[in-house]
């Protein structure tokens, strides 16, 4: 579905419509913003921890 350079609204639209209707627009927005932010924070912390362990200077 998302392998095309520009997926059409007919392919992506129904999923967004279903999520907004089943979760509600507020919860869908919180999930859409929250999980990437959480993933970014967790991977950044892990990378900082691994760098601190592997760094010979620090």
Secondary structure, DSSP 4 states (H G I P E B T S, - for coil): ---SSS--HHHHHHHHHHHHHHH-HHHHHHHHHHHHHHHHHHHHHHHHHHHHHH-S--
